[in-house]
């Protein structure tokens, strides 16, 4: 590895360290797929500029943690720490929606979705044993 490569890697580490103020773990349990939207609160004055970028992206539309990390070009753990700060300030919220709200279904997945899932499973595991009492 060249000296230049180490310098770039080291500067990225230092930047990430200062971005999170030395913290290595978020205060909230967040998955890569956790969806966020802008809340009513505001970040504190000492927040990193990336916090404003996160808020701007989440004001456009709901975004997942992994999408935010990709858009910012920052490590996922660092983004989770910033998101935790924004959640604490009520600047971001995790929307609670019914999982089938967009499908118009009242009580669960559609029969078409279940049929497609069944067909896909049968293709993947054609020798699987069917259990008539299931479902």
Buried (B, 14 or more C-beta within 10 A) or exposed (E): EEEEEEEEEEEEEEEBEEBBEEBEEBEBEBEEEBBBBBBEBEBEEEBBEBBEBBBEBBEEEBBBBBBBBEBBEBBBBBBBBBBBBBBBBEBBBBEEEEEBEEEEBEEEEEEEEEEEEEEEEEEEEEEEEEEEEEE
